[in-house]
Amino acid sequence: MSESKIDKFHALRPWAFHEIRRLTVEHLYSGQPTCIVELVLLTDRSRTEPRLELRFIGAVEVRIGHLDRMDGFRLDVRDIGHWQREGIRFEVVDDESQLLSLQCADFEFLLIGYAEGTIN
């Protein structure tokens, strides 16, 4: 059985990336009120790598909390395809600090600067 995208994401240990370096929201005007949300996360704010870059495509119901309280950020991605919302397959939440939540059609992630032992 092949690993799902969510399983691959969780295998990266995303909870180690709790420092937000960049958060970008780009509204798309293609007849649907959606956007692309990009997020760059670090393990330590004094280092630029390793970093986890995320892109949430076709995002709706985007909620961003207080950016001045970014302690305890812990991102999780869940499959909500069974909800049968047209074009929406994933829910992204930060249950820890309530900083970010959204639903999206798809997501991409890239781990940059990882060397064995750099993620605790």
C-alpha atoms as one frame of an Amber mdcrd trajectory, in Angstrom:
protein
   0.000   0.000   0.000   1.391   3.408  -0.937   1.745   6.210   1.564  -0.748
   9.032   1.340   0.364  12.633   0.970  -0.660  13.272   4.575   1.414  10.304
   5.785   4.427  11.652   3.899   3.853  15.088   5.425   3.631  13.650   8.946
   6.795  11.610   8.324   8.696  14.913   8.033   7.885  15.562  11.708   6.247
  18.939  10.968   5.760  19.650  14.678   9.522  20.376  14.841   8.915  23.414
  12.605   7.237  25.795  15.029   8.773  29.132  14.007   6.984  31.035  11.233
   9.403  32.738   8.832   6.887  33.789   6.184   3.128  33.646   5.673   1.729
  34.768   2.325  -1.865  34.832   1.123  -2.538  35.392  -2.575  -6.143  35.889
  -3.617  -7.145  34.329  -6.920  -9.900  35.865  -8.980 -10.808  33.007 -11.270
 -14.533  33.086 -10.658 -14.134  31.251  -7.356 -13.253  33.025  -4.092 -10.108
  31.026  -3.352  -6.492  31.769  -2.581  -3.058  30.245  -2.287  -1.473  30.277
   1.150   2.284  29.839   1.405   4.048  29.191   4.671   7.737  28.866   5.504
   8.502  27.285   8.868  11.776  26.963  10.764  12.900  24.807  13.665  14.805
  27.717  15.199  14.366  31.410  14.389  18.148  31.976  14.530  18.713  29.593
  11.575  17.389  29.665   8.007  17.664  25.883   7.558  16.277  23.363   7.887
  12.993  24.823   6.778   9.654  23.455   5.696   7.951  25.243   2.813   4.220
  24.657   2.391   1.763  25.719  -0.265  -2.000  25.327   0.131  -3.850  25.519
  -3.178  -7.488  26.477  -3.622  -7.732  27.581  -0.002 -11.031  28.706   1.485
 -12.189  29.656   4.972  -8.701  30.978   5.741  -8.418  32.187   9.322  -5.293
  33.830  10.675  -5.044  34.514  14.398  -2.876  36.947  16.305   0.555  36.996
  14.689   2.146  38.491  17.785   1.444  35.243  19.672   3.262  32.626  17.635
   4.342  30.414  20.524   3.414  26.760  20.272   2.589  26.697  16.556   1.844
  23.086  15.555   0.431  22.493  12.085  -1.676  19.460  11.182  -3.206  18.419
   7.857  -6.302  16.223   7.767  -8.167  14.537   4.937 -11.747  15.833   4.797
 -12.622  14.402   1.394 -15.462  12.467   3.024 -17.179  15.797   3.798 -17.944
  15.953   0.061 -17.358  19.689  -0.295 -16.805  20.428  -3.952 -13.115  20.901
  -4.693 -12.048  20.723  -1.023 -10.041  17.771   0.227  -7.855  18.897   3.144
  -8.217  20.786   6.390  -5.168  22.539   7.823  -5.241  23.530  11.475  -2.998
  24.752  14.215  -4.768  23.322  17.256  -2.030  24.488  19.609  -2.001  28.283
  19.178  -5.030  28.768  16.873  -2.837  30.865  14.578  -3.946  29.343  11.262
  -6.772  27.274   9.870  -8.005  26.697   6.344  -9.489  24.170   3.971  -7.966
  23.527   0.569  -8.091  21.496  -2.603  -4.458  20.396  -2.441  -1.157  21.086
  -0.732   2.533  20.811  -1.486   5.491  20.685   0.859   9.252  20.767   0.549
  11.897  20.181   3.205  15.015  22.281   2.561  18.413  22.068   4.212  17.812
  18.835   6.032  20.826  16.879   7.145  20.586  13.806   9.359  20.161  14.924
  12.940  19.162  18.540  12.256  15.499  18.067  13.157  14.867  17.295  16.817
